Amino acid sequence: MAGHSHSSNIARRKSAVDEKRGKAFTKAAKDIIIAAREKGKDPDHNPHLRLAIEKAKAVNMPKDRIDHAILRGAGEVPGMTYEERSYEGYGPGGIAIIVDALTDSINRTAPEMKHLFSKYGGNMGEPGCVSYDFTKVGLILIKSENIDEDKLMEDSLEIGAEDFSNIDDFFEIITSFEDFFNILDGLKEKEYLIDFAEITKIPGNKIKLDVETGLKAYKLIDLLENQQDSQNVYTNLEYTDELIKAIDEI
């Protein structure tokens, strides 16, 4: 599958952004609440909740906060009610951007998103204006150190992965949305250590921008990621080596 050469870099950057902005616990709690609300509070029978708990532990979220979020999602303790919303539009150079949000106030979040989208020459569009070009898939990253590449590729494809790549210091495994949890569990059963796993959205085509425009696009994406209700931001911006170098120098 073409166009994934920098997804491992982006995944690591997203984790770093969460840590830097102090949003990791809030984001993890919201993920847990929604997962428990939709499929129940037992992680053994709710793979979405199981993954949300694993991601919460990865950012060192205390167990009592994890447990409280599960109970909130199950409706057993009072708390804010969150709704899922997606906002989409265009950024510098015509790149496509989708923001998935969890909000307790649509009347607050929608105008904030519209305002942020207007930065750096972007604009928020109507639902569906760019999402038609994105596909929901599973992304799994495994550190390549001390791993037999041929064996991991064989195991991954055998249990249903759609694509396998060696990217930087990671092996990147792409799955269908429907098979993601089965493949993730299958790799764990084979005792592979998962470094990163999530359901994400990938574009059909990526757009390369010159460094100056690319930096403007990156700054817009960063603003959207830092919005308090933002959970995930997806784009068809191509993170070229030149752009990544420029970002690292900011």
Secondary structure, 3 states (H helix, E strand, C coil): CCCCCCHHHHHHHHHHHHHHCCCHHHHHHHHHHHHHHHHCCCHHHCHHHHHHHHHHHHCCCCHHHHHHHHHHHCCCCCCCCCEEEEEEEECHHHCEEEEEEEECCHHHHHHHHHHHHCHHHCEECCCCCCHHHEEEEEEEEEECCCCCHHHHHHHHHHCCCCEEEEECCEEEEEEECCCHHHHHHHHHHCCCCCCEEEEEEEECCCECCCHHHHHHHHHHHHHHHHCCCEEEEEECECCCHHHHHHHHCC
